[in-house]
Each structure stands twice: as structure tokens, then as C-alpha cells.
């Protein structure tokens, strides 16, 4: 069990590689070193508020060039599940315009009004309004499917934390008594799909993230090694709090880079 044995690194982004619009020290060199060593990285993000193109543009602003195949989002993972509940089912999406556009492009029917909805999909909604919350409460009073892209309680920002999808699901649970079927991390689906796409085995794969209850739990549930970095939301106390043990704990990606280079004699 060694960092030097890993060929595929599954990476959380916000809080792990960057914070808001600031790339962490060592992040760009880490990404390049993995490639130079013949490996690959794929960004796994629970953030369903934006599509791949927005992430590509964001990383480019920070000086890192990426491609669509370098990303896997909770929205990507949600699409097959939504289809499994009926190709023609119409979904009320409490999410951003970007998420709705991504779903429509994939052939998922997005409701234009509450009246047409046959299911509720909740994402990280930076365009959230009270009207959307009220619509969700009305719809969740009916016997229809309820899905959330991910369970993250907060989103790390330059000023601290902002409410994420999990905070909204808790608010709706208080109002309606209903909890969603969660798709993204900590469920193993995203990690398993990434390994399948990359042609990598669990032994060759490692997941790095800043949240124990989503990132690290996802890796554990997928049967792969994990790196918990303390540069974002998570703290050491979270390991005991959530009962999830990462393989390694590092202060940040720069420290991971130093050990990776040391193990390869760079």
C-alpha cells in the first residue's frame, strides 16, 4: 500500500485542489507529476450547480488545462438513475439553469412547471428561491420519487461555508418528513464509474478529498485507498465523528506531492 503504486487519482476539487478562485500551492505540479509518471487523474465533484465546461474554464483561469473526460460530476451519475425510473418521467429540478441544461441535453425531461412534475431532483442550487422550496414541499407531499445529487451540508468558500444540497434536504425533511435517494459521494457509484472509464483496478486507484463523510466514505465504499486532506471543510475530529478511516491524512496537496515524488525518487 503505497502512493507510488497508484495509477489513477480520483480528486475532489473545492477544498482539495483549490478554494473558490485560488489554486492551492502544489496543485498544478501534482497534476502534472501524476501525468509525467504515466498515471491519470479524474475530478469527482458533488457540485451539480455547473457543467463540465464551467469547470474547464475555471481551472484554465488558474493556469491548469483540462478536458471534458477529466471530470465526473454527481449530475453525470444521476442521469442513469433518473432514466432507470422511467425514460418519460418529468422531473421538477430544484437546481441551477446549468444543471437543467445538462439534464435536457442527456434526454431527461425537465418540468417547466410544478404541475407537470412526476419526480423531484434536488441539486446544489446557487439560484435557490423560496418559491422553489415551496414547490418542493408541495410535490413531496405526493407519492413521487425524490432524488438528491449529493449530501454535502456546506460548500467551502473564501469567507467560510455556504449552504449546500444537504442543508436544503434537511430543511425539506423538517417540513415534509421525506429524505431523498442520494446519488453522489459517499455512494460508490462515481468512483466505480471513474475506474471503469479509466480501465484501472481498485488497487491502482486512490481517492483524495477534504470531506470524510462524502469523499473518504466514497472511497471506502468503493474499496479503494483514500487521502484525507485538511485544506478544506474537514478536520481530524471528523474521522471519529463519522467513523470513517482514511488510508492517509495530509495537510494539503503540496504534502501529498512531496511524498509522491519521494516514493518515485524525483
Secondary structure per residue as TSV (DSSP state, phi and psi in degrees):
chain	resnum	aa	ss	phi	psi
A	1	X	-	360.0	103.0
A	2	X	-	-148.8	146.5
A	3	X	G	-59.4	-32.8
A	4	X	G	-66.3	-16.0
A	5	X	G	-86.6	-8.6
A	6	X	-	-84.6	133.8
A	7	X	S	-108.4	-23.4
A	8	X	E	-127.3	123.1
A	9	X	E	-110.9	118.7
A	10	X	E	-94.7	119.7
A	11	X	E	-119.6	127.1
A	12	X	-	-68.6	161.3
A	13	X	-	-108.3	-75.2
A	14	X	B	-67.1	119.9
A	15	X	T	96.4	-12.3
A	16	X	T	-116.9	-50.5
A	17	X	T	-100.4	-35.8
A	18	X	E	-148.3	170.4
A	19	X	E	-131.6	116.9
A	20	X	T	56.0	-109.2
A	21	X	T	-110.5	16.7
A	22	X	E	-115.6	117.4
A	23	X	E	-74.1	134.4
A	24	X	-	-68.8	148.8
A	25	X	T	-57.2	133.0
A	26	X	T	87.9	-11.3
A	27	X	H	-66.2	-48.4
A	28	X	H	-62.6	-41.5
A	29	X	H	-67.6	-36.3
A	30	X	H	-60.6	-48.1
A	31	X	H	-60.7	-42.9
A	32	X	H	-69.2	-37.9
A	33	X	H	-63.8	-41.6
A	34	X	H	-58.0	-43.7
A	35	X	H	-67.0	-42.1
A	36	X	H	-61.6	-29.1
A	37	X	T	-85.2	4.4
A	38	X	T	86.1	11.7
A	39	X	-	-97.0	-171.0
A	40	X	E	-145.3	151.7
A	41	X	E	-127.8	148.5
A	42	X	E	-133.7	129.9
A	43	X	E	-80.1	125.2
A	44	X	E	-109.1	120.4
A	45	X	E	-130.7	135.5
A	46	X	-	-78.0	-14.7
A	47	X	-	-67.2	111.6
A	48	X	-	-102.5	13.0
A	49	X	S	-81.0	-16.7
A	50	X	S	-140.0	156.7
A	51	X	-	-88.6	178.0
A	52	X	H	-59.4	-40.1
A	53	X	H	-60.3	-35.1
A	54	X	H	-67.3	-38.0
A	55	X	H	-68.0	-40.4
A	56	X	H	-59.4	-44.6
A	57	X	H	-64.8	-40.3
A	58	X	H	-64.0	-47.8
A	59	X	H	-64.7	-35.0
A	60	X	H	-62.6	-39.2
A	61	X	H	-61.2	-26.5
A	62	X	T	-92.1	1.2
A	63	X	T	92.5	15.3
A	64	X	-	-117.8	122.3
A	65	X	-	-91.0	130.4
A	66	X	-	-135.4	171.9
A	67	X	-	-131.1	162.4
A	68	X	G	-53.9	-35.3
A	69	X	G	-72.5	-4.6
A	70	X	G	-86.9	3.6
A	71	X	E	-129.4	146.7
A	72	X	E	-143.5	117.2
A	73	X	E	-106.6	165.8
A	74	X	H	-64.2	-27.9
A	75	X	H	-67.2	-40.1
A	76	X	H	-57.4	-43.3
A	77	X	H	-73.0	-27.4
A	78	X	H	-73.3	-32.3
A	79	X	H	-56.7	-49.4
A	80	X	H	-60.8	-35.7
A	81	X	H	-67.8	-43.0
A	82	X	H	-60.2	-41.2
A	83	X	H	-64.1	-34.1
A	84	X	H	-66.4	-18.8
A	85	X	T	-91.3	4.6
A	86	X	-	130.2	117.7
A	87	X	T	-59.3	-29.8
A	88	X	T	-100.0	2.9
A	89	X	-	-65.1	138.0
A	90	X	E	-101.4	126.7
A	91	X	E	-109.6	131.8
A	92	X	E	-82.9	118.7
A	93	X	E	-106.2	111.8
A	94	X	E	-90.4	84.5
A	95	X	S	-163.9	-176.0
A	96	X	-	-78.1	165.8
A	97	X	H	-60.5	-34.7
A	98	X	H	-62.8	-44.4
A	99	X	H	-63.1	-43.8
A	100	X	H	-61.1	-40.6
A	101	X	H	-64.9	-39.6
A	102	X	H	-64.2	-41.3
A	103	X	H	-65.8	-45.0
A	104	X	H	-61.8	-40.6
A	105	X	H	-63.3	-27.0
A	106	X	T	-89.9	2.6
A	107	X	T	91.4	9.4
A	108	X	-	-84.9	132.5
A	109	X	E	-81.4	119.3
A	110	X	E	-103.7	128.2
A	111	X	-	-68.3	137.4
A	112	X	S	-83.7	-15.4
A	113	X	S	-150.5	163.4
A	114	X	G	-61.3	-36.9
A	115	X	G	-62.5	-28.9
A	116	X	G	-87.2	-8.2
A	117	X	-	-75.2	140.4
A	118	X	S	-120.9	10.2
A	119	X	E	-174.1	160.5
A	120	X	E	-120.8	127.7
A	121	X	E	-116.9	124.1
A	122	X	E	-110.6	127.7
A	123	X	-	-123.0	-175.9
A	124	X	-	-74.0	109.1
A	125	X	-	-110.8	96.1
A	126	X	T	-76.6	0.0
A	127	X	T	-115.4	25.7
A	128	X	-	-63.5	138.7
A	129	X	-	-130.0	162.7
A	130	X	H	-63.5	-33.9
A	131	X	H	-60.4	-38.9
A	132	X	H	-65.0	-42.1
A	133	X	H	-61.7	-41.4
A	134	X	H	-64.7	-42.7
A	135	X	H	-58.4	-45.0
A	136	X	H	-61.1	-42.7
A	137	X	H	-61.9	-41.4
A	138	X	H	-63.5	-48.0
A	139	X	H	-67.5	-36.3
A	140	X	H	-74.3	-7.1
A	141	X	T	-78.1	-6.7
A	142	X	S	-104.1	164.4
A	143	X	S	-87.2	72.6
A	144	X	-	-128.4	156.6
A	145	X	E	-61.7	147.8
A	146	X	E	-135.4	118.2
A	147	X	E	-128.4	141.8
A	148	X	E	-122.8	139.8
A	149	X	S	-67.9	-28.9
A	150	X	-	-167.7	166.4
A	151	X	-	-107.7	9.5
A	152	X	-	-55.9	129.2
A	153	X	S	-76.8	-38.5
A	154	X	E	-135.6	158.9
A	155	X	E	-113.4	123.2
A	156	X	E	-68.7	138.6
A	157	X	E	-135.4	177.3
A	158	X	T	-64.9	-23.6
A	159	X	T	-100.5	-0.2
A	160	X	E	135.3	-114.6
A	161	X	E	-132.5	148.4
A	162	X	E	-122.9	152.2
A	163	X	E	-60.6	134.4
A	164	X	-	-112.1	-169.7
A	165	X	H	-56.6	-42.3
A	166	X	H	-62.3	-34.2
A	167	X	H	-65.3	-37.0
A	168	X	H	-73.0	-38.7
A	169	X	H	-63.4	-35.2
A	170	X	H	-66.8	-39.5
A	171	X	H	-62.9	-43.6
A	172	X	H	-69.2	-33.4
A	173	X	H	-64.4	-39.5
A	174	X	H	-60.6	-37.6
A	175	X	H	-81.8	-36.4
A	176	X	H	-115.9	-16.3
A	177	X	S	79.9	2.9
A	178	X	-	-105.2	143.0
A	179	X	-	-118.9	146.0
A	180	X	-	-83.8	166.0
A	181	X	E	-84.0	116.0
A	182	X	E	-89.4	138.2
A	183	X	-	-100.8	-50.0
A	184	X	S	-74.8	-168.7
A	185	X	T	-51.7	133.9
A	186	X	T	-91.5	3.3
A	187	X	S	-59.5	148.6
A	188	X	S	-80.3	-7.7
A	189	X	H	-54.3	-44.7
A	190	X	H	-64.5	-42.7
A	191	X	H	-65.7	-42.8
A	192	X	H	-64.5	-40.4
A	193	X	H	-65.9	-39.8
A	194	X	H	-63.7	-42.7
A	195	X	H	-63.6	-38.9
A	196	X	H	-63.3	-44.1
A	197	X	H	-64.9	-36.7
A	198	X	H	-87.8	-10.7
A	199	X	T	67.4	35.8
A	200	X	-	-111.3	146.8
A	201	X	-	-85.9	162.5
A	202	X	G	-57.1	-37.6
A	203	X	G	-65.8	-26.3
A	204	X	G	-90.2	-1.8
A	205	X	E	-114.3	146.2
A	206	X	E	-141.7	140.9
A	207	X	E	-111.7	130.4
A	208	X	E	-119.3	130.6
A	209	X	E	-161.7	172.9
A	210	X	S	-107.9	3.8
A	211	X	-	-120.7	125.4
A	212	X	I	-68.5	-44.3
A	213	X	I	-77.6	-10.0
A	214	X	I	-120.9	-64.0
A	215	X	I	-61.7	-59.4
A	216	X	I	-66.1	-40.1
A	217	X	H	-62.1	-35.8
A	218	X	H	-61.1	-46.9
A	219	X	H	-62.7	-43.6
A	220	X	H	-60.8	-45.3
A	221	X	H	-65.5	-26.2
A	222	X	H	-90.0	-3.9
A	223	X	T	77.2	31.5
A	224	X	-	-124.3	162.0
A	225	X	E	-69.9	156.1
A	226	X	E	-137.1	150.8
A	227	X	E	-121.4	120.0
A	228	X	E	-98.5	115.6
A	229	X	E	-103.0	142.7
A	230	X	S	-99.5	30.9
A	231	X	S	-98.8	-0.2
A	232	X	S	-127.3	-126.0
A	233	X	S	-73.9	-37.9
A	234	X	-	-77.4	156.6
A	235	X	-	-130.0	166.1
A	236	X	T	-59.3	-33.7
A	237	X	H	-62.7	-22.9
A	238	X	H	-65.3	-27.2
A	239	X	H	-62.2	-43.2
A	240	X	H	-75.3	-39.3
A	241	X	H	-57.8	-44.2
A	242	X	H	-99.7	-5.9
A	243	X	T	66.5	34.3
A	244	X	-	-123.2	126.3
A	245	X	-	-109.6	115.6
A	246	X	-	-74.1	162.0
A	247	X	S	-70.9	-44.0
A	248	X	E	-134.3	153.1
A	249	X	E	-126.0	128.4
A	250	X	E	-131.8	154.1
A	251	X	S	-67.7	-33.2
A	252	X	S	-168.3	177.8
A	253	X	H	-67.1	-29.5
A	254	X	H	-61.8	-38.1
A	255	X	H	-69.2	-37.2
A	256	X	H	-62.5	-43.4
A	257	X	H	-58.5	-44.2
A	258	X	H	-60.1	-43.6
A	259	X	H	-69.8	-37.7
A	260	X	H	-62.1	-44.6
A	261	X	H	-66.6	-38.8
A	262	X	H	-63.0	-42.0
A	263	X	H	-68.0	-26.1
A	264	X	T	-97.8	6.0
A	265	X	T	66.9	32.7
A	266	X	-	-95.1	360.0
